[in-house]
Amino acid sequence: MHNFGFALEGAWQVLLAGLVLGAGLPALFALGIRATAFGGGGSGSTAAWGRPVGYLCFAIVVLAVLLGITFIVASGFGKTLDFSHIYPTVVDKH
């Protein structure tokens, strides 16, 4: 019964990663498209925040894609990403 708890814990982690990376990044990109379109159309104080919010969403998506590419390339060279600092670093596998 103790193994079943470990399996459920692992399943929740996979589900969370799938939601964030599988549906979260496309949803964030769609929000960026919507915000950019809202900021580009018309004048007024409410439309002024659209473009900066859209560009911020695009920047987060681009950083996530670059982090994924870095992870894949580092694995190919026998390295791994270390998240113990503020920013991820590429280190040798232990």
C-alpha positions in Angstrom: 0.0 0.0 0.0 3.0 2.3 0.6 4.0 1.9 -3.1 0.6 3.1 -4.2 1.2 6.4 -2.4 4.5 6.8 -4.2 2.7 6.1 -7.5 0.1 8.7 -6.8 2.7 11.3 -5.8 4.5 10.7 -9.1 1.3 10.8 -11.1 0.5 14.2 -9.6 3.9 15.6 -10.5 3.5 14.3 -14.1 0.0 15.8 -14.3 1.2 19.1 -13.1 4.2 19.2 -15.5 1.8 18.2 -18.3 -0.6 21.0 -17.5 2.1 23.7 -17.2 4.2 22.7 -20.2 1.5 21.0 -22.3 -1.4 23.4 -22.0 0.2 26.3 -20.0 2.7 27.6 -22.6 0.2 27.6 -25.5 -2.4 29.2 -23.3 0.2 31.9 -22.3 1.1 32.4 -25.9 -2.6 32.8 -26.8 -3.0 35.3 -23.9 0.0 37.3 -25.4 -1.7 37.3 -28.8 -5.0 38.5 -27.3 -3.2 41.2 -25.1 -1.2 42.5 -28.1 -4.3 42.7 -30.2 -6.1 44.5 -27.4 -3.3 47.0 -26.9 -3.0 47.7 -30.7 -6.6 48.6 -31.2 -7.8 52.0 -30.1 -6.8 54.5 -27.6 -7.4 54.8 -23.9 -5.9 53.9 -20.6 -7.2 50.4 -20.6 -5.6 49.5 -24.0 -2.2 50.9 -22.9 -1.3 47.8 -20.9 -2.0 45.4 -23.8 1.3 45.4 -25.7 3.6 45.2 -22.6 1.6 42.3 -21.2 1.7 40.6 -24.6 5.4 41.0 -25.0 5.9 39.7 -21.4 3.9 36.6 -22.2 5.9 36.1 -25.4 9.2 36.5 -23.4 8.2 33.9 -20.9 7.3 31.4 -23.7 10.6 32.0 -25.5 12.5 31.6 -22.2 10.7 28.3 -21.5 11.5 27.0 -25.0 15.2 28.1 -24.7 15.4 26.3 -21.3 14.0 23.1 -22.9 16.5 23.3 -25.7 19.3 23.9 -23.2 18.2 20.8 -21.2 18.2 18.6 -24.4 21.6 19.8 -25.6 23.2 19.6 -22.1 21.9 16.0 -21.8 23.6 15.2 -25.1 26.9 16.4 -23.9 26.7 14.4 -20.6 25.7 17.5 -18.5 22.6 18.4 -16.6 20.9 21.6 -15.5 21.2 22.7 -11.9 18.5 24.8 -10.4 20.1 25.4 -7.0 20.9 29.1 -7.8 18.7 31.9 -9.0 19.3 31.0 -12.6 19.8 27.5 -14.1 23.4 26.5 -14.8 24.8 23.6 -16.8 27.0 21.3 -14.6 28.6 17.9 -15.0 26.5 14.8 -14.1 27.4 13.3 -10.7 
